[in-house]
Amino acid sequence: MKEFCRKWAKRIATKQMALIAIITLTATLIGMWAARFEGLKILGALIIALLIGMVVQFPIRAWYTKDDPQRAAGVKDAAGLIANKFLRFGIILLGFKLNLELLFTTGAKCLPLAALVVTVTVFVTYWICRWMGVDPLMAILVSCGTGICGAAAVMGVSGSIKVSPKRESEKENDEVTAIAIVAIMGTIFALLEIAILPLLNLTQPQEGFIAGGSLHEIAHAVAAGEGLNRPVPAGQVDAATMANIMKLSRVLMLVFVSIIVAIWWDKRHSEVTEVGGKRKVAFPWFMLGFIATAAIGTLFLQTVPASAGFINALGGNVAKIFLGMAMASLGINVNFKAIAKTGVKPLIASFIASIILVLICWGLAVLFF
């Protein structure tokens, strides 16, 4: 235990860790502030933090790590550690945002439909990616980001995948590429849906279902739901509420998909061996934390209504700070050449899959709402 604590203390208590922590926290706070403005709201705080991290890496390399391999290694390790650990903790806190009572009552119809939408989208996107020659790792990250909930899904599923040490850098680049792809697709389709859906003579619940069921980031679904919102008759759910319910139903699917991907990857693609030649599945234990916080948050909202502000803050701004710092850290370590080299085909695949996803959600909205 002493050795373990000494090892981690030595890794954490460094100038590079302090520097990256300050930079990523600043990037996150800027992202949260900027996301309040109408033009940037559709991107969301996490994507803005990622973009800031990608930009900040240039002055870091030019002024701090230039001609100093030790500093460069320290920055890379610090950014990697924050991206890995803060991401998992942020997803656990995100569970507080899931009101299970709402999902299992008002959103009861949405849960099986979300399971269907996520399953079909992940399979279709992965098939298109592989048909186009995309690497399996990139293909599954883009598929889950497109089908479930954008950046959080990419990082959550990535945590279920074990790769050999020599592929860790490649995995990080694939994560950033996949996040960038789903951010771009989600933004494009959010704007298209806000413009086109009101022209199709749909009801507010139908429009909200399509937005929540087809858009990638939570920020995209929220922005589109608000953009589509109109007054509704008494007793009918408006577009913003339905978009949130359907989107959170898809977020819940992340738990099951992460576990399935962990088992599937171990069977089909794992390169990691343990002592004695046995492989160990990278089970996403943090997803159990996600379910636990969702249950705790729901229980407190029911039994202690006064705790609503605290619970919402944990699942909202506090979770966003940890997730934003993880995203900014990813941006600091990103390899732009790798993105340019590997990103075009999965971008096209995600675009095609996003069209299919909208059509599926439109059909389900007409049938069930």
C-alpha positions in Angstrom: 0.0 0.0 0.0 2.8 2.4 0.9 4.5 1.7 -2.5 1.2 2.2 -4.3 0.6 5.6 -2.6 4.3 6.6 -3.2 4.0 5.8 -6.9 0.8 7.8 -7.4 2.0 10.7 -5.3 5.1 10.9 -7.4 3.0 10.9 -10.6 0.5 13.4 -9.4 2.7 15.9 -7.5 4.4 17.4 -10.5 4.7 20.8 -12.0 3.3 19.4 -15.2 0.2 18.1 -13.4 -0.4 21.4 -11.8 0.0 23.2 -15.1 -2.4 20.9 -17.0 -4.9 21.0 -14.2 -5.0 24.8 -14.2 -5.2 25.0 -18.0 -7.9 22.3 -18.4 -10.0 23.8 -15.5 -9.7 27.3 -17.2 -10.7 25.8 -20.6 -13.7 24.1 -19.0 -14.9 27.3 -17.2 -14.6 29.2 -20.4 -16.5 26.5 -22.2 -19.3 26.6 -19.7 -19.5 30.4 -19.9 -19.4 30.5 -23.7 -22.0 27.7 -24.0 -24.6 30.2 -22.5 -24.5 32.3 -25.7 -27.0 31.4 -28.4 -24.5 30.8 -31.2 -22.4 28.5 -29.1 -25.1 26.7 -27.1 -25.5 24.1 -29.8 -21.8 23.1 -29.4 -22.0 22.7 -25.7 -19.4 23.3 -23.0 -17.6 20.0 -23.5 -16.9 20.4 -27.2 -15.7 24.0 -26.6 -13.3 22.8 -23.9 -12.0 20.2 -26.3 -11.4 22.8 -28.9 -9.6 25.1 -26.4 -7.4 22.2 -25.4 -6.5 21.5 -29.1 -5.5 25.2 -29.5 -3.6 25.4 -26.3 -1.3 22.5 -27.1 0.6 24.8 -29.6 1.8 27.4 -27.0 2.5 24.6 -24.6 4.8 23.0 -27.1 6.3 26.2 -28.3 7.1 27.8 -24.8 7.1 25.0 -22.2 8.1 21.6 -23.6 10.3 22.8 -26.5 13.7 21.0 -26.5 12.8 19.4 -23.1 11.8 15.7 -23.5 11.2 15.4 -19.7 8.7 18.2 -19.6 7.0 16.9 -22.8 6.7 13.4 -21.2 5.3 15.0 -18.0 2.7 17.0 -19.9 1.6 14.0 -21.9 1.3 11.8 -18.8 -0.6 14.5 -16.8 -3.0 15.2 -19.7 -3.5 11.4 -20.2 -4.2 10.9 -16.5 -6.7 13.7 -16.2 -8.5 12.5 -19.4 -8.7 9.0 -18.1 -9.7 9.4 -14.5 -11.7 12.6 -14.6 -13.7 11.2 -17.5 -14.8 8.2 -15.5 -15.7 10.3 -12.4 -17.5 12.8 -14.6 -19.7 10.1 -16.1 -20.4 8.7 -12.6 -21.6 12.2 -11.6 -23.6 12.5 -14.8 -25.8 9.8 -13.4 -27.4 12.3 -11.0 -28.9 13.9 -14.1 -30.9 10.8 -14.8 -34.3 10.9 -13.1 -35.1 7.2 -13.2 -38.7 7.9 -12.1 -39.3 10.2 -15.0 -37.7 7.7 -17.4 -39.8 4.8 -16.1 -43.1 6.7 -16.0 -43.4 9.6 -18.5 -40.6 8.1 -20.6 -41.7 4.5 -20.3 -42.6 4.4 -24.0 -39.2 5.9 -24.9 -37.0 3.3 -23.2 -37.7 0.3 -25.5 -37.6 2.7 -28.5 -34.3 4.1 -27.4 -32.9 0.5 -27.1 -34.1 -0.2 -30.6 -32.7 3.1 -32.0 -29.3 2.6 -30.3 -29.0 -1.0 -31.3 -29.8 -0.4 -35.0 -27.7 2.8 -35.2 -24.6 1.2 -33.6 -24.8 -1.9 -35.9 -25.5 0.1 -39.1 -22.7 2.7 -38.4 -20.2 0.0 -37.5 -21.1 -1.9 -40.7 -20.7 1.2 -42.9 -17.4 2.0 -41.2 -16.0 -1.5 -41.7 -17.3 -1.7 -45.3 -15.4 1.6 -46.0 -12.2 0.1 -44.5 -12.2 1.9 -41.1 -10.2 0.3 -38.3 -12.4 -1.6 -35.8 -11.4 0.7 -32.9 -12.3 3.8 -34.7 -15.4 2.2 -36.1 -16.9 1.2 -32.7 -16.1 4.6 -31.1 -17.8 6.5 -34.0 -20.7 4.0 -34.0 -21.4 4.4 -30.2 -20.9 8.2 -30.4 -23.4 8.4 -33.2 -25.9 6.0 -31.7 -25.9 6.9 -28.0 -24.8 10.3 -26.7 -21.8 11.8 -28.5 -18.6 12.5 -26.6 -19.6 10.8 -23.4 -20.4 7.6 -25.3 -17.1 7.7 -27.1 -15.2 8.0 -23.9 -17.4 5.6 -21.9 -17.1 2.9 -24.5 -13.4 3.6 -24.9 -13.0 2.9 -21.2 -14.4 -0.6 -22.0 -11.7 -1.3 -24.5 -8.2 -2.5 -23.6 -5.4 -2.0 -26.1 -1.7 -2.8 -25.9 0.6 -0.1 -24.6 2.0 0.6 -28.1 -1.6 1.4 -29.3 -2.5 3.8 -26.4 -1.5 6.9 -28.4 -3.5 5.6 -31.4 -6.5 5.0 -29.2 -6.3 8.6 -27.8 -6.2 10.0 -31.3 -9.2 7.8 -32.3 -11.1 9.1 -29.3 -10.6 12.7 -30.3 -11.4 12.0 -33.9 -14.6 10.2 -33.0 -15.6 13.0 -30.7 -14.9 15.6 -33.4 -17.0 13.6 -35.9 -20.1 13.3 -33.7 -19.8 16.9 -32.7 -19.8 18.0 -36.3 -22.6 15.7 -37.3 -24.7 16.6 -34.3 -24.4 20.3 -34.9 -25.3 20.0 -38.6 -28.3 17.8 -38.0 -29.5 19.9 -35.0 -29.6 23.0 -37.3 -31.3 21.0 -40.1 -34.0 19.6 -37.7 -34.8 23.0 -36.2 -35.3 24.3 -39.8 -37.1 21.3 -41.4 -39.2 19.5 -38.7 -41.7 22.4 -38.2 -42.5 22.1 -42.0 -43.5 18.4 -41.7 -46.9 18.9 -39.9 -45.7 16.9 -36.9 -46.9 17.3 -33.3 -44.7 18.7 -30.5 -44.1 15.2 -29.0 -43.1 13.8 -32.4 -40.7 16.6 -33.1 -39.1 16.3 -29.7 -38.9 12.5 -30.0 -37.0 12.9 -33.4 -34.6 15.4 -31.9 -33.9 13.4 -28.8 -33.7 10.2 -30.7 -31.4 11.3 -33.5 -29.1 14.0 -32.3 -25.7 13.0 -30.8 -24.7 15.2 -27.9 -27.1 16.1 -25.0 -26.4 19.7 -25.9 -27.6 19.1 -29.4 -30.9 17.5 -28.3 -31.5 20.3 -25.7 -30.8 23.1 -28.2 -33.0 21.5 -30.8 -35.8 20.8 -28.4 -35.8 24.5 -27.3 -35.6 25.6 -30.9 -38.6 23.5 -31.8 -40.7 24.4 -28.8 -44.1 25.9 -29.3 -47.2 26.2 -27.1 -49.0 22.9 -26.6 -52.6 21.9 -25.5 -53.0 21.1 -21.8 -51.8 17.6 -21.0 -49.5 17.3 -24.0 -45.7 17.1 -23.7 -43.8 19.9 -25.5 -40.8 19.3 -27.9 -38.2 20.3 -25.3 -39.5 17.9 -22.6 -39.8 15.0 -25.0 -36.3 15.7 -26.5 -34.8 15.5 -23.0 -36.7 12.3 -22.1 -35.7 10.5 -25.3 -32.1 11.7 -25.1 -31.7 10.6 -21.5 -33.3 7.2 -22.4 -30.5 6.8 -25.0 -27.9 7.9 -22.4 -29.1 5.1 -20.1 -28.3 2.6 -22.9 -24.6 3.6 -22.5 -24.4 1.3 -19.5 -25.5 -1.8 -21.4 -23.6 -1.0 -24.6 -20.3 -0.4 -22.7 -20.6 -3.8 -21.0 -21.4 -5.6 -24.3 -18.6 -3.8 -26.1 -16.1 -4.8 -23.4 -17.0 -8.5 -23.8 -17.2 -8.3 -27.6 -13.8 -6.5 -27.9 -12.1 -9.0 -25.7 -13.5 -11.9 -27.8 -12.7 -10.4 -31.2 -9.9 -7.8 -31.0 -8.1 -7.9 -27.7 -4.3 -7.8 -27.9 -3.7 -7.7 -24.2 -2.7 -10.8 -22.3 -2.4 -11.3 -18.6 0.0 -13.6 -16.7 -0.4 -17.2 -17.9 -1.7 -16.0 -21.3 -5.3 -15.2 -20.0 -7.1 -12.1 -21.2 -8.9 -9.9 -18.7 -12.0 -8.1 -19.9 -11.8 -4.3 -19.3 -15.2 -4.2 -17.5 -16.4 -0.6 -17.2 -16.9 -0.6 -13.5 -17.5 3.1 -13.5 -20.8 2.5 -15.3 -22.1 0.8 -12.1 -21.3 4.1 -10.4 -23.3 5.8 -13.1 -26.3 3.6 -12.3 -25.8 4.1 -8.5 -25.8 7.9 -8.7 -28.9 7.8 -10.9 -30.6 5.7 -8.3 -29.4 7.8 -5.4 -30.3 11.0 -7.2 -33.8 9.7 -8.0 -34.3 8.5 -4.4 -33.3 11.9 -2.9 -35.6 13.8 -5.4 -38.5 11.7 -4.2 -37.8 11.7 -0.5 -36.0 15.0 0.1 -37.4 17.5 -2.5 -35.2 20.3 -1.0 -32.2 18.4 -2.3 -33.1 19.0 -6.0 -30.7 21.9 -6.4 -27.8 20.0 -5.0 -28.6 16.8 -7.0 -29.0 18.8 -10.2 -25.7 20.7 -9.5 -23.8 17.3 -9.1 -25.2 16.0 -12.4 -24.9 19.3 -14.1 -22.1 21.8 -13.5 -19.9 19.6 -11.2 -20.1 16.7 -13.7 -19.4 19.1 -16.5 -16.3 20.4 -14.8 -14.7 16.9 -14.6 -15.9 16.0 -18.1 -14.7 19.3 -19.5 -11.2 18.9 -18.0 -11.0 15.4 -19.4 -12.0 16.8 -22.9 -9.5 19.6 -22.7 -6.8 17.1 -21.7 -7.6 15.0 -24.8 -7.3 18.1 -26.9 -3.8 18.9 -25.5 -2.6 15.4 -26.5 -4.3 15.2 -29.9 -2.3 14.4 -33.0 -3.7 16.5 -35.9 -1.9 14.5 -38.6 -3.5 11.3 -37.3 -6.9 12.9 -37.4 -6.4 14.1 -40.9 -5.3 10.7 -42.0 -8.0 8.6 -40.3 -11.0 10.9 -40.0 -12.5 11.2 -43.5 -14.0 7.8 -43.9 -15.6 7.6 -40.5 -16.9 11.1 -41.0 -18.7 10.0 -44.2 -20.0 6.8 -42.4 -21.4 8.9 -39.5 -23.1 11.3 -42.0 -24.8 8.4 -43.8 -25.7 6.7 -40.5 -27.1 10.0 -39.1 -29.5 10.3 -42.1 -30.7 6.8 -41.5 -31.1 7.6 -37.8 -33.3 10.6 -38.5 -35.5 8.5 -40.8 -35.8 5.7 -38.2 -36.8 8.2 -35.6 -39.3 9.9 -37.9 -41.0 6.6 -38.6 -41.1 5.7 -34.9 -42.5 9.1 -34.0 -45.3 8.8 -36.5 -46.1 5.2 -35.4 -46.0 5.6 -31.6 -46.7 9.3 -30.9 
